[in-house]
């Protein structure tokens, strides 16, 4: 089940990040996630199975640029490869497809998972070495919001 994030989910979402630290995130990013969850959440969703959060992902909006950014995708290690990331991403695409003010969807990710977003339809725009931390490069990707295809 995918539902809207609430503050009571914060510790479980941070735990998802901790479970993925070193493999996909630098330890310093935990404070960035905490700040995001406290001050920057616009649309953030969790994926629950058996009353346990095993995935999360958000959207932030840049209205003047008509851009939405996919943000802070986290999947429990034991649930990776089971289609949860794909379901969360499609859920957000559907959410954005109803928003005529969003022309472009962007994602900022790393070399470790950019292939996933490429399969989801994003195109690579820019690479910046060691952007997030040493060994964690920025892969900036974008795609048109499907509402424009109508």
Secondary structure, 3 states (H helix, E strand, C coil): CEEECCHHHHHHHHHHHHHHECCCECCCHHHHHHHHHHHHCCEEEEEEECCEEEEEEEEEEEHHHCEEEEEEEEECHHHCCCCHHHHHHHHHHHHHHCCCCCCEEEEEECCCCHHHHHHCCCEEEEEEEEEEECCEEEEEEEEECHHHHC
